[in-house]
């Protein structure tokens, strides 16, 4: 679809990538949510692995569907230039980068933006700010006051905050803002136990509400991810009481990823004015099924509520695969709907620009 091929996309949820070469083993493990090899099985023989060879070969001057071995050889020959070629082939205008994971081995947000020829804005992880604060000498009594101050300074230039409460507890949280006494008691327990990962449900709720107090949009991880999460507790429908409690504050709340609960997310986006659904990660991992699952995302959610993203992390290939799969899948879906008379060409073009860029520009107040 022409409008999609020409449209610079806003990647509304993504991460930093490695700028240099990666080993074949690292490459394979970056293409799966598994954290360890499976005997006798290659993670390149997956819908995502096949999609990488389909979309990324041509960006490096190789045929689509090139063998994984030839692809990796070419990638190594090109060195850092491969990163630039893959990122610029994705055709992105803006990257909203969650800086909460990865270390110094990854490109900085500025380097990432330069390699992609895109503007970069930051998304700040609520739990990371609490964990950083816990390593200072903050007392349990001061935690409730110190956290919003730390968050405000971390979000000066941010366009959104993000929660990984699905990983740390589950989305079945108590909905309301915790009391000051409950926060102080929970902070006392956490800070006196060599604090590392924030898993206390009271403090997780506290940082969520502090996130809303910034006035910024709130991104929430929902649905699949690595095995660190309990999938059944990552169903966004579990978040309904919190969505209801947060509605009066007016922050947009973006449900990230969603799969396999993308139909639940579509309903939530349909009935809550402040709730949106992100299609990133899902559209990459499901490979050639992207058109079918994107059609399911589009069953109930208003087109003004769906957001393109790649959720790319570590491998620049994931930016290109996410963008190419999105353009291909949405193009195929809208073409099919036009062919059967379900919508006009004009409406199809409007839907494409909404999901690919305009919704993100409006929700995240990008200039
Ligand atoms: Zn992510």
Boltz pocket constraint, residues with backbone or C-beta under 6 A from the ligand:
constraints:
  - pocket:
      binder: B
      contacts: [[A, 13], [A, 14], [A, 15], [A, 98], [A, 311]]
      max_distance: 6.0
